Amino acid sequence: MATPLKYADMNELKWAISERKQVRFICAGVAYQAEAHGIFNDARSRAFTVSLYILQGPGEGSWRDIRYANLRELEVMRDGFATRHRYPALGC
């Protein structure tokens, strides 16, 4: 019998976001490395959702919103990141 994966700690995730630290985690059995940019409450599902820029894993180089409840084995990395704008400013 496999050992269950540990749920992500909300305090660690909030710290990673505030300090702009990269994170590693597992979601649906797949490993990711990402920049965690924010947590919001999805209006439709009422679930906490994390806004991430994926560095390694499926969807690499793009933005994903993943339900907080689906994050497992969260690890805050030493590497930081600069502010990244999800929606580039529209030029005139």
C-alpha positions in Angstrom: 0.0 0.0 0.0 1.4 3.4 -1.0 2.0 6.1 1.5 -0.4 9.0 1.0 1.1 12.3 -0.2 1.2 15.2 2.2 -1.3 18.1 1.7 0.3 21.5 0.9 0.6 23.8 3.9 -1.3 27.1 3.4 1.2 29.1 5.5 4.2 27.8 3.5 2.4 28.7 0.3 1.5 32.2 1.5 5.1 32.7 2.5 6.4 31.5 -0.9 4.0 34.0 -2.6 4.9 36.9 -0.3 8.7 36.3 -0.7 8.5 35.4 -4.4 10.0 31.9 -4.0 9.6 29.1 -6.5 7.8 26.0 -5.4 7.8 22.3 -6.3 4.7 20.2 -5.8 2.7 17.2 -7.1 -0.7 17.5 -8.6 -2.6 14.5 -10.0 0.6 12.4 -9.7 2.6 14.9 -11.9 5.6 16.9 -10.5 5.8 20.6 -11.2 8.1 23.5 -10.5 6.5 26.9 -10.6 6.3 30.5 -9.5 3.4 30.9 -7.2 1.9 34.4 -7.8 -1.3 34.5 -5.8 -4.2 32.7 -4.1 -7.8 33.6 -4.9 -11.3 32.2 -4.2 -12.8 31.0 -7.5 -16.2 32.6 -7.9 -17.8 29.6 -9.6 -16.5 26.7 -7.4 -15.8 28.7 -4.2 -12.5 26.8 -4.0 -9.1 28.3 -3.1 -7.1 28.4 -6.3 -3.4 29.2 -6.8 -2.2 31.2 -9.8 1.1 29.7 -11.0 3.5 30.2 -13.8 4.8 26.8 -14.7 8.6 26.4 -15.1 8.7 22.6 -15.3 5.9 20.1 -15.9 2.9 20.0 -18.2 2.1 23.4 -19.6 5.7 24.6 -19.1 6.1 28.3 -19.9 2.4 29.1 -19.3 0.0 30.2 -16.6 -2.2 27.7 -14.8 -4.7 28.0 -12.0 -4.7 24.9 -9.8 -7.0 24.2 -6.9 -5.1 24.5 -3.6 -6.7 21.2 -2.4 -5.0 19.4 -5.3 -1.5 20.4 -4.3 0.6 17.7 -2.6 4.2 17.6 -1.3 4.7 21.4 -1.5 8.3 22.4 -1.2 9.4 26.1 -1.2 12.6 26.5 -3.2 15.5 28.9 -2.4 15.3 30.4 -5.9 13.2 33.6 -6.2 11.6 35.2 -9.2 10.8 38.7 -10.5 7.3 40.0 -10.9 5.7 38.5 -14.0 2.5 40.0 -15.4 -0.1 37.5 -16.4 -1.8 39.9 -18.8 0.6 42.2 -20.6 -0.3 45.8 -20.6 -2.0 46.9 -23.8 0.0 49.5 -25.6 -1.6 52.4 -27.5 
